[in-house]
Each structure stands twice: as structure tokens, then as C-alpha cells.
Amino acid sequence: MATLTDLKLVSILVFAIFHFESTMQTPSSSSAAAETYIIHMDISAMPKAFSGHHSWYMSMLSSSSKHIYTYTNSIHGFSAILTSYELESLKNSPGYVSSTRDHPLKVHTTNTPQFLGLSSSSGAWPASNYGEGVIIGVVDTGIWPESESFNDQGMTKVPSRWKGKCMCGNQFNSSSCNNKLIGARFYNKGLIASNPKLKISMNSPRDVSGHGTHTSSIAAGNYVEAASYFGYATGIAGGMAPRAHVAMYKAIWTYGVYSSDVMAAIDQALQDGVDILSLSLGMSVKDIFLENDPIAVATFAAIEKGIFVVASAGNDGPLYWTLINGAPWLLTVGSATTDREFEGILTLGNQVQISFTSLYPGNSSSRQIPLVYMDRCESVTELKKVKFNIIVCKDDLSISNQIENAVSAEVVGAVFVSNSSISESEFYIRSSFPAAFTGLRDGQTIIDYIHKSSNPTASLQFQKTVIGTKPAPKLDSYSSRGPFPSCPSIIKPDLLAPGSLVLASWSPISPVAKVRPSRLLFSDFNLISGTSMATPHVAGVAALMKAVHPEWSPAAIRSALVTTADSLDNTLGPIKDIANYDLPASPLEMGAGLINPNKALNPGLVYDATADDYVKFLCAMNYTTTQIRIITKSSRNCINRSTDLNYPSFVAFFNNVDSNPNEKAVQVFWRTVTNVGDQGGTSYTANLKGMEGLKVYVEPQRLEFKQKYEKQSYKLTLEGPKWLEKVVIFGSLTWVNDNGKYVVRSPIVATSLVEESP
């Protein structure tokens, strides 16, 4: 295992694409003479002379101004500004465990509830009373409290167990909170310590970028009528758990984000009493051990307290090994499309109408305009000659270059013909001028019309929303794929949730679009994409589950979500991967499939796990006692170690070094399930699918339960050649009870991918 000194320069990403990165500013670097460090301490070594941890930590510093944060919940320790000499001196202090440099961490829904099957008439919403009484903590860019999504109409009072508060700051005071937004705090001491000359214009929980407002309203936004993005996606907007409470912890700033601030935010959220924690951010490098990952370390304490943590998989797909936030105690979320598309109508001069993809926010016109085919649209000079026409471009040149050329030429409008999956790419369909994006078939119809007509014309009309498109969902191309390098023996991501062009609330001072001539547009709602958007969908569903099953552990909730996820799309075919020519996505890419809130509420069986189970798993991965202490905040022995974490999925690595292709390999998994279904006795039968070329056995093939909460164990065996010809072979094990009421599905993967590790 690597030591803490092996930690490389890392960054934290906010996982929304196409919009948020462009708003980031790079702060100036401070002097190299002193840097910020996160110090892990063993509190059992605290001398009795000190009244508490904070005073003990302060005694180690030459000045109180050196201190930044004291951590008491997520880790035991503090962060401080130290010279190299001071750090070396501190390492000799009793109770010192380790230190990590606080690097600058680079920052990367009117329809989705219905798409996921949520209804006011039956299922998870009425059963959970829409998440009433559950508290969702969100670590993000802040919140716009005046947004209608955070009005408290219909909300219950703040739970008496809540210990949080509304921190005052620029344009934010205690009255900004209500029975919906029950807490708001902000953290930037780490940012300021590393950039002492930095001036923060909005030093408060208020959101100036829109990202945090967006994610919070997806998770638990109240109902807002007539929500839309300039006429697109018009309808009633509401979060997944519209009666849940929201607490915002602002630790992401337009100037950057630091791990010390994120850890302070999580530390306080644990103290305040959140039930669910939604994290649309994470490390940007993959070759890092869990004890060096602030998200992994801080959230282990959360699951010990029974707090369910949801985190984004990242937007670095479509290659394998790009996933982050893959610690086994987290639920990791990938991004999927929905059955909603945004279109316009191109009406040719012969009255033939063609639908196209677009999010152009400007006005439409039915006026017929000359239509010109310009082939590749590679010359701005040539385009300027026909600037008063609608031009048609075909993608021999990249579409992004064609768009830039059309913008530079100031053409009246453009039709871009492409053979790529343009309908899922926000970058292409959001344009500053009237632009249409269409596929090859419709594009050829347009080109044929131009060639045959002596006076070809067309009109462009926008702001059309189509619901019920098929097939849906699909795996988004940008969604990061597993395995997770720090923990490859667990299938990640766990599942998918809607992340493509999700409509949700936005900060009204952050521009959402631009139209010519350089006019910025603002809106109370925005459509953006990313695993950032997928994550709060799951956080909201977890809140519904917590309202119905307050006694369930985080592992039980995760199990219910994973084993009831849908692996099929709305055509009853396998969920497809956009980046892989619409071939079926494997569990290393999509986990178990699309989240299904109604089924998750009553899964039949769950795979439960405790903090001790995770420690045994870390021991089996050869983590040292020091590394485990950093993660768990306590001394743990590795007498009992097991790679058989009771996880609701299975992955087996083949192709060992120097293996004989003719030899057989056998891999065995043990699992224990708990009956959380019917009160009386019930039986389940195993059903295996897929895994072509391998022999798969389940023992026993039937599980008999005499009562609720009874546990039963089984063994899954995979047998095959040591050297697999295919990179990924996948299938599933499903336990089905005798009357078919419960279907408990776990994905299985056998892979020849070279196992990467830090």
C-alpha cells in the first residue's frame, strides 16, 4: 500500500457538465513557505489537562491564526497553516496519526418523477408522505432561498432533533430559512488560507452559480407551477421528495474548492443531524487510496451514524476506470437520459416538416427564408456570403467547429446534419443563434429538397417538448465507468438516475444562455446535464425510503435501490450505451440499471452491512492499521478479514499474470440476505441469466424464510478459463419469491480488464 506521502496533486470536481466549468476562476497561489494541512489525530492520546480536543489542537500551534477547522465528526483532527518545519515538529506530538496537504481542488424537473414512476395516487410518494420529516443535506455551491422550489407551503415544522442553523452573510440572514430550507452554512477558510488576497463577493450561503440551487431542488424542491426553460419542458416542477427538508452546506465557490472546506461541511452536517447526504462532487484523480480521499474518509463516519450518502460517479466517461466516489459505503450514481427530448420544426418550402433537436431559447418565425447547402461549412468567408440564408452543414468537419464558423459568419440560421448522438449532447443543442440538429436520414431529405428545388426555402420554429420517446433511458456517454481503481472488487456505479438535461431551479443572477448579439439570458429554471443531476434524484428517493423505513441501515437502503433497479428500457430491451453504438450497457458502466422508487420501497430481501464489515473488507485489501485508523477514526485489528463484503452485486477478475489459458479458475462469493418482505413464511428461488462461457452455480437454489427479518446465506460460484477472451461478461442472479411479488436482482460481472490500483 502507498503511504500518505504518495498523495498526488488532486482536485475536486462538481459533476455538472457544459455550464459550470466556464464560470470558474483560478485564484492566485499563496507563498510556498506555509501551506494548509489536514491533520489526523488519535484522541485517545489527548492529555487529561485539556478540556477538549480543540484546546489540545490549539496547543500544538504557534498562533491561533494558524488554525482553520477542528473536525469532530467526520474525522478526529484539524486543519492548519503550517511551514514544513512546523509540520515536522507537529509529527512528533503525541497522538499524531497522519497529515494530508490541502490542495486546491479543481471544480469540474418537470418530468423525471413521472419518468421514474412516481405518482400521487399510489406507490412511494403517498406511502412516504412525499418524504415528510426527512432532512437532506447538500454540499454544493449554496442555494437561492427565494426560489419557489424552497417555499414552505405544505411543509411540516422543523424536526425537533435538528441542530442546524442559518448562517448570516452577504445577502443572507436567518429569515432566509423556513420550514423547507431549514439550514444553510458556508465554508471557505481553506480556500482563503491558500489564497489570502482573495476577495469573496458573496460570502454567505447564497448561490451565485446556480449549481447548488439546481441539485437541491431536484432532491426536495417544492412544487412550482408553469416552470420552464424559455418554453421548453413546461409543467409543474417538483423534487423527488417534495416534503423533505433541505440543509445547504456551501463549500464550492466560483474561485475553487478545497478538501478542508468540504470536510468541514460534511463534519457539520453530521453534527446537525441530516438523514441523507447528497454529494455532486469528488476527487478528480483515480490513483488514490481511500484514506487520501476526503469524501471517502468523511462519509465513513456518516454511515456509522446511520446517514445515507449518495455521490456522483463523475463525468469522465466513456472509458473504463474513470469512476470516482467508489468507496463501498457510498451509493455511486451514473447518469442516464430520459424519455423527453427538446425539438423544433423545420418547414421546407414544399411544406414537408422535419423535427430537429434544439434548445435555442430565442423567438421562432414561420417566415420562409432561402435555404443553402454548404457541405462542411469550413470557411467563414464563404458562409458570410450567404449569411442571410439558412445554411445546411454536414459533419465531415466536427460540429463544434461548424457552429463556431456559423456564429462567426452571423448567419440567420443553420441546420447541422450529423451521424453522432446529437440528441443527448447539450453542447450541440444549446446554441446562441437559430440552429437545428438532425440525423443523416432527415438531413438527406433536406439536401435532396435543396438540389431538386429552384428556390429552396425553409422556416425554423423552436420550443417543442416531446415526452415518451423511445428507447429510454440510455447511458449517457459522459457518465464515468467502473471499475473504481481504489476498490475494483465492488461493482460501481451502483445504478443510474436521470442526469441528462434535467429542469430544476437556478440562481436568477447566473446566466443560462446567450443569444446574438452577445445578450445574456437569465431564468429561474435551467436545463443542465451531468452526474451532478443524477445524484440528487437518488438522494430524494432515499429520503422517501427513510420516511417509510427509518430503522433501515444505509446498506439496507442501498441494497433495496440496487436490487430493484430496472435493467430494461421502455421498449423492454436492455439499457443501451450511447458511447458504444447503442450496444447494451454492462454493470461496469450502468450498475444495476435505472432507479425504480416504487419497487425500492418494498424489495423483499436486502443485503445488509455494518461498519465492521467494511473494516474487514479493507483489511482483506491489505490496508494498514494506520490507513484504517484514518478512515475509521479508531484502532481496528485485522484478525477477521474478508473480501466477501455483503454487497448486492458480484465482480470477478480473470486473466491473472502468467495464467495458463487452458486452466480453469473458480471464484466463490458468500452472501447473506434478510427478509424484509412479508410477515409470514416465504420462499425464494434463484434465477441465473447471462454469463456466456462460464459455469455459474448457486447453493442452495431455494431460500426458505419462516418469519420477517430472518437471515439466510448462499454461495455463488463462477467457474471458467483463467484467461477470458471477452473483456466483460455480464449477467444476473435474481431471487424470486413463490408468488412473484418480489424480484431481487443482483448484477454479475466477469472481466479480463487489468486490475488497476493506486
N, C-alpha and C positions, 0 to 999 in steps of 0.2 A: 504493500500500500504506500501511497505517496505521503509525504509529510506536509505540514501547513506551509512550509517554505516553498513548496512546489506550486502554490497557487499562482495562476497566471492572471494577467490583466483581464478583468471581466466586465460585463455590462449587463444592465437590466433592460429588458425590452417591454414596452407597452404594446400588446398584441392587437392593435387595430391597424389596418393597412391603408395606404394611399393618402390619408389625410394627415394623421397626427404627426408623422415624422417631419413633415415640411414646416411645422411650427416650432421645432426645437431650436434652441440657441446653444452655442457652445461657450461655457464660461471660461474665463481665463484661469490658468493654473496658478496655484499658490507656490510659495517658496518650497524647495525640496528639503529645507532644513528641518521642518517639522511636518508630520503627516498625521492623519486620523487613523486610529486603530480600534478595532473591536476586540476587547479583552475578555476571555472566558475564565471564570474563577470557580474554585471549589469552595462553596460557602461553609462546608464543614470545618474548614481551616480558619474561619474568622475568629480572632482573639475575643475573649469574653469582655474585654474592656470597651468594645464598641457597642453602641446601642442598636445598630442595624447595618445592613450591607452598604448603604450609601455612604455613611460616615467612614466605614472601613475603606471603601474605594477611594474616597477623597483624601484619606491619609497617605495614599500612595503617590499622590500628585503634588508637584511643587507649588501649584497655584490652582485655585478653584476655577480660574478661567480656562484651564486645560480640559476640564470636564465637559462632556457633551450630553450623554444619556446614561442613566442607570437602568439596566434591564433586570426585571424580577420574575417575569412570567414566561417569556419565550426562551430566554437563556438566563444563566446566572453570570452577571458581569456588567461591563460598562464600556463606553466608547470615550476616547480622549485624544487630544492633540499632543503628540509626543515626538521628540527628537529620537534619533537612533540610539543615542546614549541613554536617554530616559527609558526607552523601551527595554534595552538590555538590563538596566537596573531593575525595572519592574519585574522582569522574568525571574529574578531572584527572590521575589516576595513570596511568603507562604501562601499557598492556595492558588498560585498562578497555574493555569492549565494550558492556554494557548492564546495566540493573537493572530488577527487577520487584518491586513491593510484595507481600509475603507475606500476602495477605488471608485472613481466616477462611473456610474452605471448608465450607459447609453440607453435612451428611450427608443425604442423600436419605431311599437311592434304590433302593428295593427293586425297582422296575420299569423305570426308564429305560434301563439297559443292555440289557435284553431288548427293549424297545420300539425301540431303535436297532439291533437285530440281533446284539448281541454274545453269543457262545456259547463255552463251554469246549471244544466238540467241533471247531470249525473257525473260520476267519476271523482277525480282528485279535487277539483275546486269545491264543490259543496261538501265533500267528506272532510276536508281540512278547514272549511270556512275560509277559503282563499288564503290560507297561511296565517290566520289571525293569531297574534301574540308572539310570533316568532321574530327574532331580531337578526337581520342580515348585515354583517359588517363588510364594507367595501374599501379596499386600499386602492386609491386611484388619484386622479388629478383634482379632486374636490367635487363640489356639487353646486348647482344653481338652485337655491332653495325656493325661489319664486316660481319655478316651473310648475305647471298644473299637474304634472305627474307626482308631485310631492305635496299636493293639498291633502288635508287630513279628513276630508269628508268621509264619513262611514267608518273611520278608524276607531279602535278601542283606545283607552288611555295607555300611557306608557307603563310597561310592566314594572311592578314594584321592585323586582330583582335588578333592574337596570342601574348601573353605577356610572354611566357615561354622562357627558355634558356637551353643551355647545360652547366652543371656544370663541371668544371675541377676536376680531381682527379687522383688516380693511374691508369695509362694506359688508360686515358680518357681525351680528351680535346674537345674544341669547334668544331674541324674538324671532330669529330666522328659523328656529326649530319649532316643531309642533308634534302632534301625535303620530305623524308619518315619519318625518325626519327627526329622530329622537336624539341624535348625537352627531357632532361634527368637530373634528380636531385637525390640526395641521402640524407637520414635522419637516423642518428644513435645517436643523442645526448642523447636520453632517454636510449638507450642501454648502452652507455658509462657512463652515470651518475650513473647507477645502478651497473656498473662493471668497476670502474675506472682503474683497472690494465689490462683491456682487450686491446690487440693489434690487430687491424683490418688490415689484409694483403692487401685487395683490397678496399681501402677507396675511392670509386668512384661509378658511376652508372653501372660499368661493372658487368656483371652477371658471377659468378663463379659456380653456381649450375645448371643452365640451365632452371629452372622453369619459370622465367620471360621471357626469350627468347622464350620459348615454347608457353606461353599464348599469348604474343604479336603477334607472327607470326600466331597463329590461328585466332585472331581477324582481323588483317590487313596486314598480310605478303604479299609481292610482289611475283610474280610468279618465281619459281625456277624449272628448268628442271632437270630430272634424279635424283630426290630426292628419298631416300630410307633408310631403316634401314637394312643394310647388305643384300640387295637383297629382303627384304620384303617391300611391299607397294610401289613398284617402280612406279613413274609417275611424273607429274608436280604438285608441291606443291604450294598452294596459300591460303591466308586467306579469310575470309568471305567477307571482304570489302577491296580488294587489292589496291584500290586507296585512301583509307583513310590515314590520318596522324597518327603517333604514338607518344605519350609522356610517358616516363617511369619515375615513382617515386619509387625509390628503398627504401623500408622501412623494408624489410625482409632480415635477414642476417643468415649466417650459424651458428652464435652464439646465435641466438634468435631474437625475435621481440617484441617491446613494443608499447603499445597503444599510448603513447605520440608521437612516431615517425610516426605511421600510421595516426594519426590525423593531424600531421604537413604536411604529404604528401598530404592528401585529402584537407587540408586547402589551400595549394599552388596550387593544381590542379584547384580548384575553381577560384582562382585569375588569373591563367594563361589563362583560357578560354577554357577548354576541353568541348566537347559536350556530350561525353559518358564516363562513368567511369566504369572500369571493376575491380572487387574485388574478387579474388580467395582466400579468407581468411575470418576468422570470429571468434567469441567467441567460446570457447570450452565447456563452461558450459551453461546449459539451464535455470537454475533457476535464472534468472537475469532480472531486469526491463529494459525497453528500455533506460531510462536515464543513465543507467550504462554501456550501450553497446556503445563503441566508434564508431563503424560502423553506428549504427542507428542514433546517435546524429550528427555525421559529415555529413551524407548523407541527413539529412533533409534540411540542408542549400543548398545542391546541387539541390534538386528538386525545391526549391524556386527560384533558378536561372535558371530553365529550363533544368538542366543537368540530363540525363537519367542514372540511376545507376543499374548495374547488379551485383548480388552477388551469391556465391555458397551456396548450401544447406548444404554441409558438407558430410563427408564420414563415418558417424557413423551408417548407416542402418544395418539391415533392420527393426529395431523396430520403433514403433510409438514414437512420442515426441522427436525424436533425431535431428530434423532440427534446424538450426540456420539461422541468417540473414533473419528473417521473418518479419521485420518491414513492415507495409503496404505500405510505399512509395518506397520500393525496388522491383525489379523483382528478384525472387529467383529461381535458376536453379538446377534441378536434373539431373542425368546422365543416359544416355541410350547407348545401343550397336548400332552398325551399321550393314550393310549387308556385311561387309568384315571380313573374317577370315584368319588366318595365319596357314598354314599347311605344311606337308611334306608327303612323300610317303614311306610306309613300304612295301618292296617287299619280299614276302616269297619265300622259295626255290622252291615251286610249281608254281611260277610266279603269284600268286594271289597278287594284290596290294590293300593296305588299306590306306586310308587317315587318318592322325592324326593331332592333334593340337600341334604347337610348335613355339617358337621364337628363337630357338638355332641359334646363329649368326656364328657358325663355318662352316667349309667346309663339303660338302657332299661326300659320297662314294657309288659307286654301287657294291662294293665288298661284297660278301656273307660271313657272319660271323655266327658261331654257335649260336643258339637261345635256351635259357634255361628258363623254367618256375620255378620261385622261390616262388610262392604263396605270402606271406605277406611281404617278404623282410625285416624281422625284425632283422636279425643277420648280422652284418658287417663281422664277421668272416666267415660265410658261403658264403657271397657274394664275399669275396676276393678269395675264391677257384675257382670262375668262372668269374674272373674279365676280362678275355679276350673274353668273350661271351657277346651277347646282352641279358640282363635279362628281364623277364616279371614279373611284380609285380601286385597284385590285392589289392584293398584298404580296407582290413579288418583293416589294420593299416592306420593312416592318411597319405595322400600323402606327406605332408611336411616331416614327419619322414622318409618315404621311400626314398625321394630324398636325405635327409641328409645321410642316410645309403649308398645309391648308390655312392654318392660323396666320402664318407669316404673310400669305398672299391675300388675306382678308376676303376669302371667297364668301358668297352669300350662304352657301350650304354645301354639304358633302355627303356622299354615300360611300362607305368603306366596305368592300367585299372581302371577306376573309374565310379561310378554311379552319381557323382556330376556334376555340370555345369562347367566343366573344361574349356570350350572354352571361357568363359567370365572371367576367373581368371588369371590375368597377373602373379601372383606369381608362379603359377604352370607351365605356358608355357614358362617362361623365365628361362632357366637353363644354367649352366656353362659347361655342357657336353652333348653329343648327347642323347637327351631324347625325347620320343614321348608320347603323352597323348591321350587316346582314350576311348570311352564309352564301356558299357558292351557287346553290340552286336558284335562290331568288336573285342573286347577283347576275346570273346568266340571263334570267328573264329580262332584267333591266337593260343589260348590254345589248341583247337581241333587239329589244324595242328601239334603242338608240340607233342601231345600224339600219333598221328597216324603215324608220320614220324620217320624213324630210324635215320635220320641225319638232324634234323631241322636246317635251316639256314635262314638268312634274311639280308637285307641291308636297311640302313636309308638314305634318301635324304631329304634335307630341302629347305627352302626359296621359298615356293609356296604361292601365294596370290590368294584367291578366292573371287570374288565380285558377289553380287546378292544372297547371302544366305538368306534363309527364315526359320522361321519368323524373321523379323526385323522391327523396333527396339524392344528391350526388356529393361525393367527397370533393371539397374544394382543393384546387391544385396547390395553393399556398400552405395548406394545413400541414404542420410538421409531422413527420413519420417516426415510428419507433424503429428498432429498439432504443431504449434510453441507455446511453453508454455507461452511466454510473450504476445501473441496475438492470441489465439486459434480460435477466431471468424472470421478469414480470412483463406481461403484455401491456404496452402503452401505445397510443392513448387508450383510456378505458372505454370511451364511447364518443359519439358525435352529438352536436346540437346545432341549431341554426346559427350560422355566422355570416352568411352572405347577404349583403345589402339589407340589413336589419333597420327598420324605422324605430327610432326612440328619441327621447328628449335631448336637447342640445343647449349649450350656452348661447344666448342670443347675441353675445358680443364677439363670438368666434365665427368667421366667415365659413359658409358651407359650399359656396360655388362662386364662379366668376364668369361673367358674360362680357362680350365686347361692348364698348371699348374699355377694358380693364375695370369693369364695375363689379365690386364685391357684393354678394348676396348673403343675407342673414336669415335665419329661420329658428323657430323654437323646436324644430324637429330636423333630424338628419338621417340619411341612409348611408351607413358605412359597413365595412366588412372586416373580418378578422376573427381569430380565436378569442380575442377580447370580447367579442359579442356573443360567441357561443358559451363562454364560461358563465356569465350571469343567468343565462337560461337554466343551466343546471343548478345554480345556487338557488334560484327561485323554486324549482321543482323540489329540491332538498328541503326547503322551508315548508312546502306542503306536506312532505313526508314527516318532518319533525313535529308538525302540528298534530298529526294523526298518531304517530309513534314516538312520543317524547322520550321513551325509555330506550330506544334503539341506539346502538353504538354507531360511530362514524363508519366502521367497517360493514355493519349490517345495512346501513343506508346505501353505501356504495355497492354492495352485493345486489341489493334489490334493483338498483338502477342498471347495473351491468347485465344481470341475467334476464331482464325483461326488455332490453333494448331490441329494436327492430333491425334485423339484418337484411330485410327486403324493402324495396321501394314501393311506390304507389302503383306500379304495374305488376307487383308480386315477383319481380326479378331481383337478383342480387344488387345491392347498392354499388354504383359504378364510380370509378376513379377518373375524374376529368383529365388528370395529367397523364393517365395511362391509356389513352384512346378509348375511354369508356369501358374498359375491362373491369370485371368485378374487383372491388377493393378487398384487400386481405385485412385480418385483425391487426397486423402491424401498422396498418395505415388508418383504419377506422375504429379499432377496438371492437366492441360487441355490436356496434351499429348505432342507429338513431335513438335517442332517449324517448321513452314512452311513459309519460307521467301517470296515466291511469293504471297501467299494469304494475308499475313500480310500487304503488301503494299497497298491493297485496300480492307479493311474489311467491308465496307458498313456502319456499326454502330460502335460507340465507347462509352465506359463508361468513362467519364472524371471526374477528381477530382482535387481540389486545396489544397494548404497548409492549408487553413482554414477548409476544410473538414476533414483533418487528425486530426486537433486540436479538432474538435467536437467529433471525434471518440475517441481520448484519454480521453476527458472529460467523455464520456459515460463509459469508462473503469475505471473510478474513479481515474485517475491520479490527483495528487495535482497540485496546481498552481506552486509550486517550481519545481516539476518534469517536468511540461510542459515548464517552462522557460528554464530549462537546455537543453531540446530538441530543442526548437524553438528560443532561444536567446532573447525572448521578453515576456512581460507580456500579457497573454491571459485570458479572462474570460470564464467561463463555463456556461454562461446563455443559450446558444444554444448548446445542446449536442445531439449526435445521434449515435446509433450503426449501422445505415444504411449507412455505407460508400459505395460510388458508385463504388463497386468493381465488376469485371466481373465474379464472382463466388459466390456460396452460401454454407454456412455450418450451420447446426442446431444441437445443443446438446440436447439430451433427457436424460432420467433416472435421474431426479432430486432427491435429497435426500428426503426420506420419501414419494416418489410419489406412488400413487395407480396404480398398473398395469392396472386396468380396466378403469382408467380415460383417457380422451383424452387431447392431448396437441396441441396447434396451434401456429405456428411461422410464422410471416409475414415479408417480405422483400420488400422494395421500391427501385426501380432503375430508373435512367434516362439515355436514350441513345441519342446520337447526330448523325444525318445523315451526314456522310462524303462521301457518295457514289455519286449517280447520281445527276446532277444539277436539273432536273425536279422532279415532284412528284413521289413518290413510296410508296408501302405498304409492310408491313411485317406481317407474320402470325406465331404465336407461335406453337412450336412442342415440346412436352414433351416426354422423354424416361426414362425408368428405374424407380427407387424409389419404388420397390416392397413393398407392405404392407402399403404404405402411400397414402393419397389423396393429390394431388398437383393441385393447381389452378393458372391460370394466368389471370389477369384482367387489361386492356382489352386483348382479344386474337388477336387483329389486331392493328397495329400501322400505322397511315396514316401520311405521310410526304409530304408537299406541296413544299418544297424547301430544298436545301442543307444547312447544319448547323442548321437546325431546331431540337429542342429537344422534346422528348416525354417521358412520365413516365409510369411505370406499376407497378403492385403489384403481388408478388409471395407468395402464401400461402402453407405451409406444415401442414398437419393435420394427427395425428396418435396417437398411445398409448404413454402414458408418459414413459412407460418402453419398450424400443426396445429389441427384442430378439437377433437381429444381432448386431455385433459390428459396422459395417459400411454398410450403404445402399447408393448406389450412382446412379446417372442418369444425365440428362442434360436438359437444356432449350435452344432451338435453335430458333432464329428468321430467317425466310427465306423470302426473298422478292419474289414478284409475278412471276418474270421471272426466279427465281432460281439462279441468278447471285451471290447473296450474301447469305452466310450461317454463321450466327453469333452465335456460340455455347458457352454456359457457363456451367461448371460442377456444379452439386448439390450434397451435402453430408448430410446425416442424420446419426448421430453416437451416440453410447452409451458409447464411451470412457469417462472415468472420466476426467473431465476438469482439467488439471494441470495448475498451475500458480505459479509465483515466490512467 
